[in-house]
Each structure stands twice: as structure tokens, then as C-alpha cells.
Amino acid sequence: MSVVDAEEARIALHGGADIVDVKNPAEGSLGAPSPGVIRGVRDAVPRHLPLSVALGDMPNLPGTAALAAAGAAACGATYVKVGLWGTSTEREATRLLEAVAEAVEGYPGVSVVAAAYADAERVPSRPLQPQALVGVARAAGVAGCLLDTAVKDGRGLLDWLEPGELAGLVAQAHAAGLEMAFAGGL
């Protein structure tokens, strides 16, 4: 369940959440929360439960992404999710993800999730197409993939991809040993 602060995290836990995801929707679909918010949510969430942290709808700045990942890991993240907003090619996306993965190597138990956008065609930066997500995640050696929508206007994943395409992405991810998650409404 996605939350924006410790109070929402406690509500999510009361409702039975198995994973708590913290993000800042005011900064985008995968908007990054502040370090203080991450620490507050981590304090509210028992250590045995995973905490997922959005790093942002990231421009093609591998160093910036790596620093954000290290900061989130230091604040207690279990998963760091990086939105491939500014990466238009598979090579750019792979480099960015490799930088993020390297940044969290010193934090045991922290995994990287690569996020692409089903509605990538609506984003001016022309981010990585969703069909390339699993390949770049595998090439970069990250743990998983997330497919979301960039524009939050009531349209969901099925407005952009067919059910068979989503099933194909899941099959590709699992064949590569990756986790796969969907957001943005089915």
C-alpha cells in the first residue's frame, strides 16, 4: 500500500499491508519523499515488513539516481524504485539502473526495482517503452520491475496495454528471475 507519511503507514498496517510503499505524489507518479518522511515511515513500520521507497521520475542522471538510492537505503528502504522517466534508450536505462544497483550494494537486503510507464508515449521526455523494461532490468542486474502510469488522469494500465501484453511482461520477468509489479490501476 502506498503512503505519504507515518500516519498513513500506521493506517496501512492496521489494514493488513504486507509491504508499505512511501512516495510523494506531489512530485510525480513516483515522486520521492524526503529523508525525514522515509525515516518516520520506517520507524512506524515493523522491521520485518518491507519498505518500498520511490526515488522519483528520474531524469537521465545516473549519479543523481545513485545518490538518491543510497540516501533511501540509509533511511531504511528495503526496495528502491527508480522511474525511468528521462531514459529513452535501453542503454541509457541500463546505465542508470547499474548506477543505482551499485549505490545500494553496501546496504544488505536492499533491492532495486526498475519502473517504466505504460503511457510512455504521453511523456514529453519519451521514456523507455514498457516492452523494454524486463530486458533492461535483467541487463542491469536489478531485482524487479514495476509498470505504472505516468499521467494520473483516471486511465489505467489496460488503457495502454492489452491483458496479453501484461501477461507477457510477467512471464518475461519470471523467466529472468525478476519480480514484477503493476500500479496505475487495472
Backbone as CSV, one residue per row, in Angstrom:
resi,resn,N_x,N_y,N_z,CA_x,CA_y,CA_z,C_x,C_y,C_z
1,MET,0.843,-1.175,0.000,0.000,0.000,0.000,0.888,1.237,0.000
2,SER,0.535,2.215,-0.840,1.306,3.457,-0.919,0.840,4.460,0.125
3,VAL,1.818,5.085,0.772,1.535,6.076,1.810,2.415,7.301,1.579
4,VAL,2.040,8.408,2.230,2.838,9.634,2.113,3.503,10.036,3.424
5,ASP,3.128,9.373,4.534,3.728,9.724,5.820,3.514,8.593,6.824
6,ALA,4.053,8.780,8.033,3.983,7.752,9.071,2.548,7.476,9.504
7,GLU,1.709,8.501,9.557,0.315,8.296,9.946,-0.389,7.369,8.957
8,GLU,-0.212,7.619,7.675,-0.817,6.731,6.674,-0.215,5.331,6.751
9,ALA,1.067,5.230,7.089,1.703,3.918,7.227,1.045,3.119,8.342
10,ARG,0.755,3.772,9.462,0.091,3.076,10.572,-1.305,2.602,10.156
11,ILE,-2.011,3.414,9.391,-3.338,3.017,8.891,-3.197,1.815,7.959
12,ALA,-2.200,1.843,7.085,-1.968,0.727,6.163,-1.658,-0.554,6.924
13,LEU,-0.852,-0.445,7.963,-0.520,-1.612,8.775,-1.750,-2.157,9.476
14,HIS,-2.568,-1.267,10.003,-3.809,-1.684,10.663,-4.718,-2.425,9.678
15,GLY,-4.658,-2.033,8.423,-5.455,-2.687,7.385,-4.849,-3.970,6.860
16,GLY,-3.651,-4.326,7.318,-3.043,-5.594,6.935,-2.012,-5.524,5.820
17,ALA,-1.460,-4.358,5.534,-0.469,-4.232,4.460,0.730,-5.139,4.716
18,ASP,1.182,-5.817,3.666,2.363,-6.678,3.738,3.633,-5.935,3.350
19,ILE,3.485,-4.934,2.496,4.578,-4.068,2.058,4.056,-2.642,2.128
20,VAL,4.850,-1.748,2.670,4.469,-0.339,2.704,5.365,0.399,1.711
21,ASP,4.730,1.175,0.853,5.415,1.939,-0.184,5.250,3.411,0.133
22,VAL,6.357,4.135,0.240,6.271,5.566,0.536,6.723,6.355,-0.689
23,LYS,5.902,7.341,-1.038,6.233,8.215,-2.163,5.595,9.574,-1.937
24,ASN,5.915,10.504,-2.823,5.397,11.858,-2.740,4.686,12.179,-4.055
25,PRO,3.383,11.899,-4.151,2.665,12.103,-5.408,2.688,13.546,-5.902
26,ALA,2.967,14.502,-5.022,3.053,15.900,-5.453,4.222,16.122,-6.413
27,GLU,5.183,15.182,-6.414,6.349,15.303,-7.289,6.304,14.344,-8.462
28,GLY,5.163,13.717,-8.718,5.050,12.820,-9.862,4.526,11.461,-9.467
29,SER,4.332,10.616,-10.477,3.766,9.295,-10.208,4.663,8.465,-9.301
30,LEU,5.964,8.673,-9.385,6.918,8.011,-8.490,7.722,9.056,-7.728
31,GLY,7.041,10.109,-7.283,7.696,11.210,-6.589,8.424,10.759,-5.335
32,ALA,9.605,11.312,-5.132,10.447,10.928,-3.999,10.043,11.655,-2.722
33,PRO,9.899,10.910,-1.621,9.665,11.541,-0.321,10.982,12.070,0.246
34,SER,10.892,12.921,1.245,12.098,13.444,1.893,12.695,12.380,2.813
35,PRO,13.988,12.501,3.137,14.595,11.556,4.073,13.858,11.492,5.413
36,GLY,13.394,12.632,5.914,12.668,12.627,7.182,11.382,11.825,7.111
37,VAL,10.689,11.920,5.999,9.459,11.134,5.817,9.799,9.650,5.757
38,ILE,10.845,9.300,5.019,11.237,7.886,4.927,11.566,7.344,6.312
39,ARG,12.378,8.079,7.075,12.742,7.611,8.421,11.511,7.487,9.309
40,GLY,10.583,8.443,9.216,9.361,8.382,10.016,8.511,7.173,9.675
41,VAL,8.389,6.884,8.390,7.621,5.707,7.971,8.337,4.439,8.409
42,ARG,9.664,4.409,8.249,10.421,3.223,8.671,10.239,2.980,10.166
43,ASP,10.220,4.038,10.961,10.005,3.894,12.402,8.611,3.361,12.710
44,ALA,7.641,3.670,11.863,6.261,3.225,12.080,6.018,1.802,11.591
45,VAL,6.863,1.323,10.703,6.680,0.004,10.089,7.628,-0.991,10.751
46,PRO,7.107,-2.099,11.273,7.985,-3.101,11.883,9.084,-3.540,10.909
47,ARG,10.264,-3.781,11.440,11.433,-4.106,10.610,11.246,-5.356,9.761
48,HIS,10.377,-6.269,10.178,10.202,-7.489,9.384,9.366,-7.251,8.128
49,LEU,8.723,-6.084,8.026,7.940,-5.760,6.831,8.767,-4.899,5.883
50,PRO,8.697,-5.206,4.590,9.450,-4.420,3.615,8.925,-2.993,3.480
51,LEU,9.855,-2.078,3.246,9.523,-0.683,2.977,10.060,-0.334,1.595
52,SER,9.151,0.013,0.712,9.492,0.416,-0.646,9.520,1.938,-0.709
53,VAL,10.547,2.492,-1.356,10.692,3.944,-1.457,10.865,4.343,-2.919
54,ALA,10.031,5.264,-3.375,10.162,5.811,-4.724,11.297,6.830,-4.745
55,LEU,12.152,6.735,-5.750,13.264,7.678,-5.899,12.914,8.838,-6.808
56,GLY,11.790,8.744,-7.472,11.362,9.817,-8.354,11.217,9.366,-9.788
57,ASP,10.579,10.215,-10.571,10.516,10.060,-12.018,11.846,10.636,-12.504
58,MET,12.852,9.770,-12.592,14.255,10.171,-12.660,14.689,10.622,-14.053
59,PRO,15.340,11.791,-14.115,15.969,12.178,-15.382,17.163,11.259,-15.651
60,ASN,17.735,11.346,-16.819,18.876,10.504,-17.162,20.142,11.058,-16.507
61,LEU,20.189,10.928,-15.194,21.318,11.396,-14.388,21.722,10.269,-13.438
62,PRO,22.558,9.328,-13.899,22.906,8.172,-13.072,23.483,8.525,-11.704
63,GLY,24.323,9.552,-11.614,24.887,9.937,-10.321,23.829,10.428,-9.361
64,THR,22.905,11.215,-9.862,21.796,11.709,-9.038,20.945,10.546,-8.552
65,ALA,20.660,9.617,-9.449,19.857,8.448,-9.085,20.578,7.598,-8.046
66,ALA,21.891,7.427,-8.224,22.671,6.633,-7.275,22.673,7.267,-5.891
67,LEU,22.844,8.573,-5.842,22.838,9.271,-4.559,21.475,9.160,-3.886
68,ALA,20.406,9.296,-4.658,19.055,9.140,-4.103,18.862,7.734,-3.549
69,ALA,19.357,6.737,-4.271,19.216,5.348,-3.819,19.977,5.105,-2.524
70,ALA,21.202,5.609,-2.450,21.990,5.441,-1.224,21.307,6.131,-0.051
71,GLY,20.752,7.302,-0.290,20.038,8.010,0.772,18.817,7.253,1.251
72,ALA,18.040,6.722,0.316,16.847,5.958,0.697,17.239,4.692,1.451
73,ALA,18.298,4.023,0.993,18.760,2.816,1.679,19.220,3.143,3.099
74,ALA,19.946,4.240,3.254,20.422,4.647,4.578,19.266,4.986,5.513
75,CYS,18.150,5.408,4.945,16.964,5.753,5.748,16.093,4.543,6.065
76,GLY,16.451,3.362,5.552,15.725,2.155,5.915,14.912,1.496,4.826
77,ALA,15.082,1.905,3.579,14.335,1.277,2.483,14.754,-0.173,2.299
78,THR,13.802,-1.005,1.948,14.063,-2.381,1.555,14.125,-2.471,0.032
79,TYR,13.225,-1.741,-0.615,13.193,-1.630,-2.076,13.344,-0.163,-2.446
80,VAL,14.150,0.121,-3.460,14.207,1.462,-4.029,13.708,1.362,-5.464
81,LYS,12.713,2.184,-5.782,12.088,2.156,-7.106,12.522,3.390,-7.878
82,VAL,13.071,3.171,-9.049,13.523,4.296,-9.867,12.703,4.353,-11.152
83,GLY,12.035,5.477,-11.341,11.253,5.693,-12.552,12.161,6.089,-13.698
84,LEU,12.089,5.356,-14.786,12.963,5.585,-15.937,12.390,6.676,-16.843
85,TRP,12.143,7.819,-16.260,11.479,8.954,-16.904,12.318,9.583,-18.014
86,GLY,13.587,9.785,-17.742,14.437,10.509,-18.681,15.343,9.632,-19.522
87,THR,15.127,8.329,-19.479,15.943,7.412,-20.273,15.126,6.949,-21.469
88,SER,15.586,7.297,-22.653,14.844,6.958,-23.871,15.335,5.685,-24.535
89,THR,16.569,5.291,-24.246,17.118,4.093,-24.881,17.401,3.023,-23.828
90,GLU,17.511,1.803,-24.295,17.831,0.705,-23.389,19.206,0.918,-22.755
91,ARG,20.133,1.433,-23.518,21.482,1.675,-22.989,21.450,2.703,-21.856
92,GLU,20.731,3.808,-22.056,20.619,4.825,-21.005,19.972,4.239,-19.753
93,ALA,18.891,3.490,-19.945,18.180,2.910,-18.802,19.060,1.920,-18.051
94,THR,19.789,1.100,-18.782,20.670,0.117,-18.144,21.756,0.813,-17.331
95,ARG,22.363,1.840,-17.888,23.411,2.582,-17.157,22.863,3.210,-15.875
96,LEU,21.695,3.801,-15.970,21.094,4.423,-14.793,20.824,3.370,-13.722
97,LEU,20.251,2.242,-14.121,19.945,1.180,-13.162,21.210,0.568,-12.573
98,GLU,22.248,0.415,-13.379,23.513,-0.109,-12.858,24.087,0.821,-11.791
99,ALA,23.986,2.120,-12.012,24.483,3.085,-11.018,23.701,2.972,-9.714
100,VAL,22.391,2.810,-9.819,21.548,2.664,-8.628,21.885,1.364,-7.901
101,ALA,22.020,0.271,-8.651,22.344,-1.019,-8.032,23.693,-0.963,-7.317
102,GLU,24.668,-0.332,-7.938,25.984,-0.203,-7.309,25.904,0.626,-6.030
103,ALA,25.068,1.649,-6.035,24.945,2.533,-4.869,24.383,1.831,-3.646
104,VAL,23.570,0.802,-3.845,22.958,0.123,-2.692,23.670,-1.177,-2.321
105,GLU,24.760,-1.489,-3.013,25.490,-2.726,-2.703,25.930,-2.801,-1.250
106,GLY,26.240,-1.680,-0.638,26.694,-1.669,0.751,25.573,-1.738,1.773
107,TYR,24.361,-1.904,1.315,23.194,-1.969,2.200,22.533,-3.339,2.045
108,PRO,22.892,-4.287,2.902,22.329,-5.634,2.781,20.798,-5.618,2.815
109,GLY,20.217,-6.415,1.959,18.767,-6.548,1.946,18.033,-5.480,1.162
110,VAL,18.756,-4.561,0.519,18.107,-3.519,-0.280,18.120,-3.943,-1.745
111,SER,16.948,-3.915,-2.364,16.788,-4.320,-3.759,16.330,-3.151,-4.610
112,VAL,16.708,-3.186,-5.881,16.348,-2.138,-6.834,15.215,-2.622,-7.726
113,VAL,14.238,-1.745,-7.925,13.113,-2.015,-8.823,13.125,-0.954,-9.918
114,ALA,13.145,-1.407,-11.158,13.103,-0.518,-12.322,11.650,-0.259,-12.682
115,ALA,11.299,1.003,-12.879,9.909,1.352,-13.192,9.811,2.036,-14.550
116,ALA,8.890,1.535,-15.365,8.589,2.142,-16.658,7.121,2.541,-16.663
117,TYR,6.728,3.220,-17.715,5.387,3.801,-17.792,4.626,3.229,-18.984
118,ALA,3.458,2.661,-18.700,2.626,2.097,-19.763,2.221,3.160,-20.771
119,ASP,2.057,4.380,-20.307,1.661,5.502,-21.162,2.858,6.375,-21.540
120,ALA,4.008,5.759,-21.742,5.246,6.488,-22.042,5.083,7.448,-23.213
121,GLU,4.235,7.106,-24.151,4.049,7.962,-25.333,3.487,9.337,-24.981
122,ARG,2.895,9.476,-23.781,2.336,10.770,-23.377,3.344,11.653,-22.655
123,VAL,4.527,11.135,-22.395,5.531,11.869,-21.633,6.474,12.584,-22.608
124,PRO,6.648,13.904,-22.453,7.489,14.661,-23.391,8.924,14.146,-23.514
125,SER,9.478,13.583,-22.438,10.861,13.096,-22.487,10.995,11.788,-23.259
126,ARG,9.869,11.199,-23.653,9.852,9.922,-24.378,10.655,8.845,-23.645
127,PRO,10.199,8.475,-22.441,10.938,7.476,-21.667,10.909,6.099,-22.322
128,LEU,11.701,5.225,-21.744,11.797,3.839,-22.189,10.408,3.243,-22.388
129,GLN,10.231,2.532,-23.467,8.954,1.879,-23.734,8.765,0.699,-22.778
130,PRO,7.531,0.433,-22.367,7.290,-0.629,-21.385,7.759,-2.008,-21.846
131,GLN,7.733,-2.259,-23.131,8.147,-3.560,-23.651,9.639,-3.825,-23.426
132,ALA,10.420,-2.780,-23.179,11.863,-2.934,-22.954,12.224,-3.064,-21.475
133,LEU,11.251,-2.922,-20.590,11.519,-2.879,-19.148,12.239,-4.114,-18.635
134,VAL,11.729,-5.284,-18.926,12.318,-6.509,-18.379,13.747,-6.693,-18.880
135,GLY,13.987,-6.414,-20.138,15.330,-6.574,-20.691,16.359,-5.687,-20.017
136,VAL,16.014,-4.422,-19.778,16.987,-3.534,-19.134,17.161,-3.897,-17.662
137,ALA,16.097,-4.313,-17.002,16.216,-4.731,-15.598,17.137,-5.939,-15.480
138,ARG,16.952,-6.896,-16.376,17.809,-8.088,-16.374,19.260,-7.691,-16.669
139,ALA,19.468,-6.855,-17.678,20.823,-6.442,-18.062,21.530,-5.691,-16.936
140,ALA,20.782,-4.916,-16.174,21.370,-4.133,-15.082,21.534,-4.939,-13.802
141,GLY,20.933,-6.110,-13.740,21.058,-6.949,-12.557,20.241,-6.498,-11.370
142,VAL,19.100,-5.845,-11.633,18.247,-5.414,-10.525,17.255,-6.516,-10.167
143,ALA,16.515,-6.323,-9.082,15.661,-7.380,-8.544,14.279,-7.461,-9.163
144,GLY,13.776,-6.337,-9.673,12.402,-6.384,-10.141,12.023,-5.239,-11.040
145,CYS,10.777,-5.321,-11.476,10.203,-4.354,-12.410,8.856,-3.878,-11.893
146,LEU,8.554,-2.640,-12.219,7.255,-2.048,-11.922,6.776,-1.350,-13.179
147,LEU,5.543,-1.605,-13.554,4.927,-0.878,-14.654,3.814,-0.031,-14.067
148,ASP,3.881,1.263,-14.298,2.949,2.236,-13.735,2.439,3.111,-14.872
149,THR,1.610,4.071,-14.533,1.227,5.101,-15.494,1.882,6.404,-15.059
150,ALA,2.299,7.189,-16.030,2.947,8.466,-15.741,1.927,9.546,-15.426
151,VAL,0.857,9.566,-16.189,-0.168,10.594,-16.046,-1.332,10.006,-15.260
152,LYS,-1.671,10.642,-14.175,-2.758,10.166,-13.307,-4.039,10.927,-13.655
153,ASP,-4.770,10.404,-14.630,-5.994,11.061,-15.093,-7.185,10.110,-15.140
154,GLY,-7.103,9.014,-14.405,-8.197,8.059,-14.372,-8.024,6.905,-15.342
155,ARG,-7.091,7.013,-16.260,-6.822,5.902,-17.171,-5.771,5.004,-16.539
156,GLY,-5.940,3.709,-16.728,-5.046,2.743,-16.110,-4.235,1.968,-17.125
157,LEU,-3.555,0.951,-16.650,-2.672,0.150,-17.497,-3.391,-0.435,-18.704
158,LEU,-4.621,-0.894,-18.490,-5.350,-1.548,-19.578,-5.825,-0.575,-20.650
159,ASP,-5.688,0.708,-20.403,-5.961,1.692,-21.451,-4.768,1.829,-22.395
160,TRP,-3.632,1.289,-21.993,-2.405,1.443,-22.778,-1.846,0.123,-23.266
161,LEU,-2.085,-0.933,-22.528,-1.585,-2.255,-22.909,-2.704,-3.278,-22.775
162,GLU,-2.676,-4.267,-23.639,-3.657,-5.351,-23.599,-3.305,-6.324,-22.467
163,PRO,-4.308,-7.047,-21.941,-4.020,-8.034,-20.897,-2.937,-9.034,-21.310
164,GLY,-2.942,-9.439,-22.551,-1.921,-10.370,-23.029,-0.520,-9.783,-22.983
165,GLU,-0.406,-8.476,-23.221,0.900,-7.817,-23.134,1.388,-7.788,-21.691
166,LEU,0.471,-7.517,-20.762,0.842,-7.522,-19.341,1.267,-8.923,-18.912
167,ALA,0.505,-9.931,-19.341,0.852,-11.317,-19.012,2.216,-11.676,-19.597
168,GLY,2.496,-11.187,-20.796,3.792,-11.442,-21.417,4.940,-10.830,-20.630
169,LEU,4.733,-9.616,-20.110,5.764,-8.977,-19.286,6.011,-9.772,-18.004
170,VAL,4.940,-10.262,-17.398,5.084,-11.083,-16.187,5.877,-12.347,-16.506
171,ALA,5.532,-13.007,-17.603,6.232,-14.235,-17.988,7.714,-13.960,-18.255
172,GLN,8.010,-12.866,-18.958,9.408,-12.498,-19.221,10.156,-12.236,-17.918
173,ALA,9.524,-11.492,-17.023,10.165,-11.168,-15.746,10.446,-12.430,-14.947
174,HIS,9.463,-13.288,-14.833,9.651,-14.512,-14.054,10.710,-15.414,-14.681
175,ALA,10.730,-15.485,-16.013,11.748,-16.290,-16.693,13.148,-15.746,-16.426
176,ALA,13.247,-14.442,-16.209,14.533,-13.806,-15.915,14.849,-13.795,-14.424
177,GLY,13.963,-14.361,-13.603,14.182,-14.378,-12.158,13.887,-13.058,-11.481
178,LEU,13.056,-12.224,-12.114,12.725,-10.906,-11.582,11.316,-10.877,-11.014
179,GLU,11.125,-10.032,-10.017,9.784,-9.754,-9.524,9.121,-8.787,-10.500
180,MET,7.790,-8.821,-10.570,7.058,-7.906,-11.451,5.865,-7.369,-10.692
181,ALA,5.678,-6.061,-10.751,4.537,-5.427,-10.084,3.879,-4.451,-11.045
182,PHE,2.588,-4.245,-10.827,1.822,-3.282,-11.609,1.218,-2.250,-10.677
183,ALA,1.151,-1.017,-11.142,0.487,0.070,-10.428,-0.229,0.903,-11.477
184,GLY,-0.940,1.897,-11.049,-1.595,2.756,-12.020,-2.984,2.305,-12.394
185,GLY,-3.514,1.353,-11.689,-4.886,0.916,-11.887,-5.062,-0.080,-13.004
186,LEU,-5.724,-1.169,-12.689,-6.064,-2.165,-13.691,-7.516,-1.996,-14.072
